[in-house]
């Protein structure tokens, strides 16, 4: 897409139109009450929430779009200076209230920005959204998918939200004498709370600002702001802690905490013959070697287990349950199989589970086989190393390359220090040094922060 034309969930100055997929903080970084660069396009529910999150925001900048309706923007191409039309359509992302994915079409081709999404099997809203997206794409070829790659790794295999919600309900029901605290974000997991409320026939306490969201959604009857009429409270995640629960258990009746999140959950490590290269993994995952003979790289060998197992306890007062509003790996893989784009770009660039999406899903893209290329290189390098030493390599080629580069750097630094000390000794002895030695000494001193005496 022409640079400076459109920005999605990015708020630096320079674009002609801005889009907000949903109102979570990691997607609004840079947006503020005083922001005024250009028109901002968002869903109607997100527009309703913006005054709460950003008081004094200039509401004349807001342009509301409707799910499933094509709209056209008349913009100016920065490269040619000529008028250009950009069509877009919003699709329900099923992540949190107001969340959307956006399909753009113009002279740049066809591009899809997923935002955060959860399209799980068995979800009627997701099925409807999937049908809508396929209808919008029709015969177009999607050039790039900007993908929610939060859990784009085969080790992340958590169940549907319906299954996880049932486990949370069971935990609460099995602790009838306990107060219960549930850690949630300032937006999202409303469906979970409603399920708990209806299954246990109780109201759930929420803080006043959260009640405003429930009013907008039309579900306020399931909630209360009076702490005395319920034993179940939904609190902001920042106030959910071990220390808080320990204090509550000292001064009040027994209290347990429940943290619904997909983040801590790695249900199973890959087989010992697999290597999750290029990924920052959680401590529960073991690294090993990856061979192109182990599979075709699209994750088929990692089928969801289907079960969920017993509740996990992080602390004697805290349960964690894998209730996630982001798609797990199998759901992401199925999504890419459905779209078959030319290229993938992850929208999550830094997290505890980051991975480049093309590594595992590149084989599912049209005309690209980067995973096969990477795995072939790893295998050839490993074979060459084994042939040369008659020993099986102890680690992956990437790890060996990092080790060698580290050794090279250490050797270089060692030579620099010897060179510097040698020149300094000459100076102290009254010897004349050459101009090129002075230049080398200054360069070396600048590189490590030391000053030449």
C-alpha positions as CSV (number, residue, x, y, z in Angstrom):
1,X,0.0,0.0,0.0
2,X,1.2,3.5,-0.8
3,X,3.1,4.9,2.2
4,X,1.1,7.7,3.9
5,X,-2.2,6.6,2.5
6,X,-3.8,4.6,5.4
7,X,-2.8,3.7,8.9
8,X,-4.4,0.9,10.9
9,X,-3.9,0.9,14.7
10,X,-0.9,3.3,14.1
11,X,-1.2,6.9,15.1
12,X,1.9,8.7,13.8
13,X,1.3,11.8,11.6
14,X,1.4,11.4,7.9
15,X,-1.6,9.3,6.7
16,X,-4.8,10.5,5.1
17,X,-7.1,8.1,6.9
18,X,-6.8,6.1,10.2
19,X,-8.5,2.9,11.2
20,X,-9.0,1.5,14.7
21,X,-9.7,-2.2,14.9
22,X,-10.7,-2.2,18.6
23,X,-10.1,-0.2,21.8
24,X,-7.4,-2.3,23.6
25,X,-4.4,-0.3,24.8
26,X,-1.8,-2.0,22.6
27,X,-3.8,-0.9,19.6
28,X,-4.3,2.7,20.7
29,X,-0.7,3.6,21.7
30,X,-0.2,7.1,20.4
31,X,-3.9,7.9,20.3
32,X,-5.0,10.5,22.8
33,X,-7.6,13.1,23.6
34,X,-5.6,15.7,21.7
35,X,-4.9,13.6,18.6
36,X,-6.2,15.3,15.4
37,X,-4.2,14.1,12.4
38,X,-7.1,13.0,10.1
39,X,-10.4,11.2,10.0
40,X,-10.6,8.1,12.2
41,X,-12.7,5.1,11.1
42,X,-14.0,2.6,13.6
43,X,-17.1,0.5,14.5
44,X,-20.1,2.1,16.2
45,X,-19.4,0.4,19.5
46,X,-15.8,1.5,19.5
47,X,-17.0,5.1,18.7
48,X,-19.3,4.9,21.7
49,X,-16.4,3.9,24.0
50,X,-13.8,6.5,22.8
51,X,-15.2,9.4,24.9
52,X,-14.8,7.2,28.0
53,X,-11.2,6.3,27.2
54,X,-10.2,9.7,25.7
55,X,-12.2,12.5,27.3
56,X,-12.3,15.7,25.2
57,X,-11.5,13.7,22.0
58,X,-12.7,15.7,18.9
59,X,-15.7,13.5,18.0
60,X,-16.0,15.3,14.6
61,X,-13.0,13.2,13.5
62,X,-14.9,9.9,14.1
63,X,-16.4,8.1,11.0
64,X,-18.4,5.1,11.9
65,X,-18.5,2.1,9.5
66,X,-20.9,-0.8,9.6
67,X,-20.0,-4.5,9.6
68,X,-20.3,-6.1,6.1
69,X,-20.8,-2.9,4.1
70,X,-18.3,-1.7,1.5
71,X,-17.2,1.9,1.7
72,X,-15.0,4.0,-0.6
73,X,-12.4,6.6,0.4
74,X,-11.2,9.1,-2.2
75,X,-7.5,9.8,-1.4
76,X,-4.4,11.1,-3.1
77,X,-1.6,8.8,-4.0
78,X,1.6,10.0,-2.4
79,X,3.8,8.4,-5.1
80,X,2.0,9.8,-8.1
81,X,0.0,12.7,-6.7
82,X,-3.1,11.5,-8.6
83,X,-6.5,10.7,-7.0
84,X,-7.0,7.1,-5.9
85,X,-9.9,5.2,-4.6
86,X,-9.6,2.7,-1.7
87,X,-12.5,0.4,-0.9
88,X,-12.8,-1.3,2.5
89,X,-15.1,-3.6,4.4
90,X,-15.2,-4.4,8.1
91,X,-15.7,-8.0,9.3
92,X,-16.5,-9.1,12.9
93,X,-13.2,-10.2,14.5
94,X,-15.0,-11.9,17.5
95,X,-12.3,-10.7,19.8
96,X,-14.0,-8.1,22.0
97,X,-17.0,-5.8,21.6
98,X,-16.5,-3.6,18.6
99,X,-13.5,-5.5,17.2
100,X,-13.1,-5.8,13.5
101,X,-10.8,-7.1,10.8
102,X,-10.5,-4.9,7.7
103,X,-10.3,-5.9,4.0
104,X,-8.8,-3.1,1.7
105,X,-8.9,-3.0,-2.1
106,X,-7.3,-0.5,-4.4
107,X,-4.6,0.0,-6.9
108,X,-2.2,-1.7,-4.5
109,X,-4.3,-4.9,-4.7
110,X,-6.2,-6.6,-1.9
111,X,-5.0,-6.6,1.7
112,X,-6.5,-8.0,4.9
113,X,-5.7,-6.6,8.4
114,X,-7.1,-9.0,11.0
115,X,-6.5,-7.0,14.2
116,X,-6.9,-9.3,17.1
117,X,-9.4,-12.1,16.4
118,X,-10.7,-15.4,17.6
119,X,-12.6,-17.5,15.0
120,X,-13.1,-20.8,16.8
121,X,-15.0,-23.8,15.5
122,X,-18.6,-24.0,16.7
123,X,-18.9,-20.2,17.1
124,X,-21.9,-19.0,15.2
125,X,-20.6,-15.4,15.0
126,X,-17.3,-16.6,13.6
127,X,-19.0,-18.8,11.1
128,X,-21.1,-15.8,9.9
129,X,-18.0,-13.6,9.8
130,X,-16.1,-16.2,7.8
131,X,-18.8,-16.4,5.2
132,X,-18.9,-12.6,5.0
133,X,-15.2,-12.4,4.4
134,X,-15.1,-15.0,1.7
135,X,-18.0,-13.2,0.0
136,X,-16.0,-10.0,0.1
137,X,-12.8,-11.5,-1.3
138,X,-14.6,-13.4,-4.1
139,X,-12.1,-14.0,-6.8
140,X,-9.5,-11.5,-5.6
141,X,-6.1,-12.6,-4.5
142,X,-5.2,-11.3,-1.1
143,X,-1.7,-9.9,-1.4
144,X,-0.9,-9.6,2.3
145,X,-2.6,-10.7,5.5
146,X,-1.5,-8.6,8.5
147,X,-2.1,-11.4,11.0
148,X,-2.8,-11.6,14.8
149,X,0.2,-13.8,15.5
150,X,-0.2,-13.8,19.3
151,X,-0.3,-17.6,19.4
152,X,1.2,-18.4,16.0
153,X,3.1,-21.4,17.3
154,X,2.1,-25.1,17.3
155,X,2.7,-25.4,21.1
156,X,-0.3,-23.2,21.8
157,X,-3.3,-25.6,21.8
158,X,-5.9,-24.2,24.2
159,X,-9.7,-25.1,23.9
160,X,-12.6,-23.1,22.8
161,X,-13.9,-20.3,25.0
162,X,-17.1,-22.3,25.6
163,X,-15.1,-25.2,27.1
164,X,-12.9,-22.9,29.2
165,X,-16.0,-21.0,30.5
166,X,-17.5,-24.3,31.6
167,X,-14.3,-25.0,33.7
168,X,-14.4,-21.6,35.3
169,X,-18.1,-22.2,36.2
170,X,-17.1,-25.5,37.7
171,X,-14.3,-24.0,39.8
172,X,-16.7,-21.4,41.3
173,X,-19.4,-23.9,41.9
174,X,-17.0,-26.2,43.7
175,X,-16.0,-23.4,46.1
176,X,-19.5,-22.4,47.5
177,X,-18.1,-20.9,50.7
178,X,-15.5,-18.7,48.9
179,X,-15.5,-15.3,47.5
180,X,-14.3,-15.3,43.9
181,X,-12.2,-12.7,42.1
182,X,-11.9,-12.9,38.3
183,X,-9.1,-10.8,36.6
184,X,-10.3,-9.2,33.3
185,X,-9.3,-6.3,31.0
186,X,-11.2,-3.1,30.8
187,X,-12.8,-4.4,27.6
188,X,-13.5,-8.0,26.7
189,X,-14.7,-11.3,28.3
190,X,-18.2,-10.0,28.7
191,X,-19.6,-13.2,27.3
192,X,-17.7,-15.2,29.9
193,X,-19.1,-13.1,32.7
194,X,-22.6,-13.5,31.4
195,X,-22.2,-17.3,31.1
196,X,-21.1,-17.4,34.8
197,X,-23.9,-15.2,35.9
198,X,-26.6,-17.2,34.1
199,X,-25.2,-20.6,35.0
200,X,-24.9,-19.8,38.7
201,X,-27.9,-17.5,38.8
202,X,-25.9,-14.7,40.5
203,X,-25.0,-11.1,39.7
204,X,-21.3,-10.3,39.2
205,X,-19.7,-7.2,40.6
206,X,-17.9,-4.8,38.3
207,X,-16.3,-1.4,38.8
208,X,-18.4,1.6,37.8
209,X,-16.6,2.4,34.5
210,X,-17.0,-1.3,33.5
211,X,-20.8,-1.1,34.3
212,X,-21.0,1.7,31.6
213,X,-19.7,-0.8,29.0
214,X,-22.3,-3.4,30.2
215,X,-25.0,-0.8,29.8
216,X,-23.9,-0.1,26.2
217,X,-24.0,-3.8,25.5
218,X,-27.5,-4.2,27.1
219,X,-26.4,-6.8,29.6
220,X,-26.3,-4.7,32.8
221,X,-28.9,-6.9,34.5
222,X,-26.2,-9.6,35.0
223,X,-24.0,-7.2,36.9
224,X,-23.9,-4.9,40.0
225,X,-21.7,-2.3,41.5
226,X,-22.8,-3.3,45.1
227,X,-20.2,-5.6,46.6
228,X,-22.6,-6.8,49.4
229,X,-25.0,-8.7,47.1
230,X,-22.6,-11.1,45.4
231,X,-19.6,-13.2,46.2
232,X,-18.2,-13.1,42.6
233,X,-16.3,-9.9,41.5
234,X,-14.6,-9.1,38.2
235,X,-11.7,-6.8,38.8
236,X,-9.1,-5.1,36.5
237,X,-6.1,-7.3,35.9
238,X,-3.7,-4.7,37.3
239,X,-5.4,-5.1,40.7
240,X,-5.3,-9.0,40.6
241,X,-2.3,-10.3,42.5
242,X,-1.1,-12.9,45.0
243,X,-0.6,-10.2,47.6
244,X,-4.2,-9.0,47.2
245,X,-5.6,-12.5,47.6
246,X,-3.4,-13.3,50.6
247,X,-4.6,-10.1,52.3
248,X,-8.3,-10.9,51.5
249,X,-7.9,-14.4,53.0
250,X,-6.6,-12.9,56.2
251,X,-9.2,-10.2,56.7
252,X,-12.3,-11.7,55.0
253,X,-13.9,-15.0,54.2
254,X,-11.8,-17.5,52.1
255,X,-11.2,-16.0,48.6
256,X,-9.9,-17.6,45.4
257,X,-8.8,-15.9,42.2
258,X,-9.3,-17.0,38.6
259,X,-7.2,-15.6,35.8
260,X,-8.8,-16.4,32.4
261,X,-6.0,-16.1,29.8
262,X,-4.4,-18.1,27.0
263,X,-1.0,-16.7,27.7
264,X,0.4,-19.0,30.4
265,X,-0.8,-22.1,28.6
266,X,1.5,-24.4,26.7
267,X,-0.5,-27.6,26.8
268,X,2.2,-29.8,25.3
269,X,5.7,-29.5,24.1
270,X,6.6,-30.5,20.6
271,X,8.1,-34.0,20.0
272,X,11.8,-34.2,20.9
273,X,12.7,-34.3,17.2
274,X,11.2,-30.9,16.6
275,X,12.8,-27.5,16.8
276,X,10.7,-24.3,17.3
277,X,13.3,-22.1,15.7
278,X,13.0,-18.3,15.4
279,X,10.6,-18.2,18.4
280,X,10.9,-16.9,21.9
281,X,9.2,-19.8,23.8
282,X,7.8,-20.1,27.3
283,X,9.8,-22.0,29.9
284,X,7.6,-25.0,29.4
285,X,8.7,-25.6,25.8
286,X,11.9,-27.6,25.0
287,X,14.0,-26.8,22.0
288,X,15.3,-29.6,19.7
289,X,16.2,-30.1,16.1
290,X,13.9,-29.6,13.2
291,X,14.2,-31.7,10.1
292,X,12.2,-31.2,6.8
293,X,11.5,-34.9,7.0
294,X,9.5,-34.3,10.1
295,X,6.6,-32.7,8.3
296,X,5.6,-30.2,5.7
297,X,5.9,-27.3,8.0
298,X,2.2,-26.4,8.2
299,X,1.7,-27.8,11.6
300,X,-0.4,-30.8,10.6
301,X,1.4,-32.9,13.2
302,X,0.1,-30.7,16.0
303,X,-3.6,-31.6,16.2
304,X,-5.6,-30.1,19.1
305,X,-5.8,-32.5,22.0
306,X,-9.5,-31.7,22.5
307,X,-9.5,-32.1,26.2
308,X,-8.6,-29.5,28.8
309,X,-7.5,-31.4,31.9
310,X,-7.8,-30.3,35.5
311,X,-7.6,-26.6,36.5
312,X,-4.0,-25.3,36.9
313,X,-3.0,-23.6,40.1
314,X,-0.4,-20.9,40.0
315,X,-0.8,-20.4,43.8
316,X,-2.9,-21.9,46.5
317,X,-5.4,-19.2,46.0
318,X,-5.1,-18.7,42.2
319,X,-6.5,-20.8,39.3
320,X,-5.5,-20.1,35.7
321,X,-7.9,-21.2,32.9
322,X,-7.0,-21.1,29.2
323,X,-9.9,-18.8,28.2
324,X,-8.5,-16.7,25.3
325,X,-9.9,-14.1,23.0
326,X,-7.0,-14.8,20.5
327,X,-7.0,-17.7,18.1
328,X,-4.8,-20.7,18.9
329,X,-2.4,-22.1,16.4
330,X,-4.8,-24.6,14.8
331,X,-7.4,-21.8,14.3
332,X,-4.8,-19.5,12.8
333,X,-3.6,-22.2,10.5
334,X,-7.2,-23.0,9.3
335,X,-7.7,-19.3,8.8
336,X,-4.7,-19.0,6.5
337,X,-5.8,-22.2,4.6
338,X,-9.1,-20.4,4.0
339,X,-7.6,-17.2,2.7
340,X,-4.4,-18.5,0.9
341,X,-2.7,-15.0,0.8
342,X,0.6,-14.3,-1.0
343,X,2.3,-13.1,2.1
344,X,1.9,-12.8,5.9
345,X,3.0,-10.1,8.3
346,X,2.6,-10.4,12.1
347,X,1.0,-7.5,13.9
348,X,2.5,-8.6,17.2
349,X,6.2,-7.7,17.1
350,X,7.1,-8.2,20.7
351,X,5.6,-10.7,23.2
352,X,6.7,-13.7,25.2
353,X,5.5,-16.0,22.4
354,X,6.5,-14.0,19.3
355,X,7.2,-15.9,16.1
356,X,7.4,-14.9,12.5
357,X,4.2,-16.2,11.0
358,X,5.7,-17.1,7.6
359,X,7.9,-19.7,9.4
360,X,5.1,-22.1,10.1
361,X,2.4,-20.9,7.7
362,X,4.4,-19.8,4.6
363,X,3.7,-23.1,2.9
364,X,0.0,-22.3,3.0
365,X,0.6,-19.0,1.1
366,X,0.2,-18.9,-2.7
367,X,3.6,-19.1,-4.5
368,X,5.7,-19.1,-1.3
369,X,7.6,-21.9,0.4
370,X,9.9,-20.1,2.8
371,X,9.5,-22.7,5.6
372,X,10.7,-25.4,3.2
373,X,13.7,-23.3,2.2
374,X,14.6,-22.6,5.8
375,X,14.3,-26.3,6.8
376,X,16.3,-27.5,3.8
377,X,19.1,-25.1,4.7
378,X,19.1,-26.3,8.3
379,X,19.2,-29.9,7.2
380,X,22.0,-29.4,4.7
381,X,24.2,-27.5,7.2
382,X,23.5,-30.1,9.9
383,X,24.5,-32.9,7.4
384,X,27.6,-31.1,6.3
385,X,28.7,-30.6,9.9
386,X,28.0,-34.3,10.7
387,X,29.9,-35.5,7.6
388,X,32.9,-33.4,8.5
389,X,33.2,-34.4,12.1
390,X,31.6,-37.9,12.0
391,X,29.5,-36.8,14.9
392,X,25.9,-35.8,15.2
393,X,25.6,-32.0,15.6
394,X,24.7,-31.1,19.1
395,X,22.3,-28.3,18.2
396,X,20.6,-26.5,15.3
397,X,22.6,-24.6,12.7
398,X,21.2,-21.3,13.9
399,X,22.5,-21.9,17.4
400,X,25.9,-22.9,16.0
401,X,26.0,-19.8,13.8
402,X,25.3,-17.6,16.8
403,X,28.0,-19.3,18.8
404,X,30.6,-18.8,16.0
405,X,29.7,-15.2,15.6
406,X,30.0,-14.7,19.3
407,X,33.5,-16.2,19.3
408,X,34.5,-14.1,16.3
409,X,33.3,-10.9,18.1
410,X,35.2,-11.9,21.3
411,X,38.4,-12.5,19.2
412,X,38.0,-9.1,17.5
413,X,37.5,-7.3,20.8
414,X,40.6,-9.1,22.1
415,X,42.7,-7.9,19.2
416,X,41.4,-4.3,19.7
417,X,42.4,-4.4,23.3
418,X,45.9,-5.7,22.5
419,X,46.3,-3.1,19.8
420,X,45.3,-0.3,22.1
421,X,47.6,-1.4,24.9
422,X,50.5,-1.8,22.5
423,X,50.1,1.7,21.2
424,X,49.7,3.1,24.7
425,X,52.9,1.4,25.8
426,X,54.7,3.1,22.8
427,X,53.4,6.5,23.9
428,X,54.5,6.0,27.5
429,X,58.0,5.0,26.3
430,X,58.3,8.1,24.2
431,X,58.1,6.3,20.9
432,X,56.6,8.0,17.8
433,X,53.4,6.4,16.5
434,X,52.1,6.6,13.0
435,X,49.0,8.4,11.9
436,X,47.2,5.2,11.0
437,X,47.8,3.9,14.6
438,X,46.4,7.1,16.1
439,X,43.2,6.7,13.9
440,X,42.9,3.1,14.9
441,X,43.3,4.0,18.6
442,X,40.7,6.7,18.4
443,X,38.2,4.4,16.6
444,X,38.7,1.6,19.2
445,X,38.4,4.1,22.1
446,X,35.1,5.4,20.7
447,X,33.7,1.9,20.2
448,X,34.0,0.9,23.9
449,X,33.6,4.3,25.5
450,X,37.1,4.7,26.9
451,X,39.1,7.9,26.5
452,X,42.6,8.2,25.2
453,X,44.9,9.6,27.9
